[in-house]
Amino acid sequence: MIRLLKSLFASVVLLTVISLQGCTQEQTSESNMAAPLVSSDPPDLSGIWQTMNTASWNLEGHTASKMPVTNILGALGGIPAGMSVVEGGEIPYLPEALERRDQNRSDWTNLDPVAKCYIPGVPRSTYMPWPFQILQTDTEIFIAYEFGSNSRTIFMDRPGTEAPLPSWMGYSLGHWENETLVVNVTKQVPDTWLDASGNYHGADLVVEERYTLVDENRIQYEATIDDPDVFSRPWTIKIPLYRRMEDGARLLEYKCVEFGEDLLYDHLRRGYDGPKALDGSVREDA
């Protein structure tokens, strides 16, 4: 009798274990089916972005310094100090190219194309102290810049193509490498500078940009500069971009042409009597 009871108890335990295993396997299977699928779509970079550094003045590390307008604007007319955004700290110029950079720097207020409201080019447009807006589709990514109302299109569906002629913003072809937008920029005119300190490039410049969305409100931006006529090797800029998050954030107008007219054409006006200060008086130091 006791032996029979033990046998029945063992059977009940065995059936219970089998039943529990079946339930567990079924729950696990249902849980796997309910798990969200990982999206293969690229991240959405759309939004208004802006840098928070002094790379527009000088990509390399620099101390605070005066500008020609400090005698009028005082402390408001100075250039803020900044840390280098160049990997390795310094731009690797060829010796003869470095001499030209120094010449540019010695008279940058008259020679910088951006001071004349010319289009800044790539990558300088990205780290100008004005915001820009990214609009993203599957086949094109459009970037509108507040400075001068400039813009460019990154073509995502034209691999292997090239532009017939150089332009101020060049020709941009993009593709995705995992979560990173990679853009190859060619055919830029040699007239643009890389910053306001005379850093420049030649006609054969190739720029590879990389936009990586680190989190919802920050992009890690990298630009590798390759121009064997000017630099001893390719070199890279690394800059974080931050999303503009205030209510009603938008691009406003900065039509800079009229701001560059005095620099370009004042000497052609009738009655010209010398360079003017900001208050309209003739500069005594000119």
C-alpha positions, 0 to 999 in steps of 0.5 A: 500500500505504501509502495503504491502511494509513493508511486502515485506521488512520484507520478503527480510530481513528474506531471507537475514538472512537465506542465511547468516546463511547458508553461515556461517554454510557452511564456518565453516564446511569447515574450520573444515574439513580443520583443520590439524589433531593432530598427534598421532605419538610420538616425534622424538628424533633422533639427537646428544645430549650432557649435559652442566653441571658437573654431570659426576664429581659429581651429588651433588653440589660441589666446584672446586677442584684439581686433581692429575695432577694439578702439571702438567696441572695447572689450566687446570687440576682442577675439575669445581664447579657444582650445584646438579642435584639430587632432594632434593640436596643429595643422600639418602644413607644408613649409611653403604653404605655412608661409602663405597661411602666415601672410593671410593671417597678417592681413586677415581682416581685409583678406578673409572671404567671409568678412566680405560675405562670401560663402564659407564653404565646407567645413567652415559653414558648420562651425560658424557662430550661426545656427544651421538646420538639417532636413533629412529624406531618404535620397537627399539631406538638405542643410540651410545655414543662417549666415548669408542664407547659404545652403547645400544638398547632400545626395544619398542616391548618386554614388560615383557621380561628380560635379562638372565645375567647382562651386563655393559649397562643393559637391556632397555625396553621402551614405550611412555607415551604421549610425554615422552619416558619411559625406564626401565633399569635392569640387570646392573653389580654392577661395574659401578659408577654413577659419578667420586666422588665414588657414586655407586650402587649395583647389584639390581639397577633399573633405570627409564629414562624419555626423554621429548622433551621440544622443537626442540633442548632440551630434559628434561632427568630424571633418577630415581634410585632405589636400596634398598640395597644402598639407603634409598629411590628412588631418581631422577636426572634431567638434560637438554640435548641439540642438537648439531647444528653445521654444520657437527655435528657427533660422533667422535672416542674416543677409550679410551682403550689405555688411560687407559693402563698406569693406569691398566698395567704400573706396569707390564712393564719391568723396571717399576720404579714408577708411571709416571707424564703426561710428563713421569717422575717419580712422586716424590709424589708417 
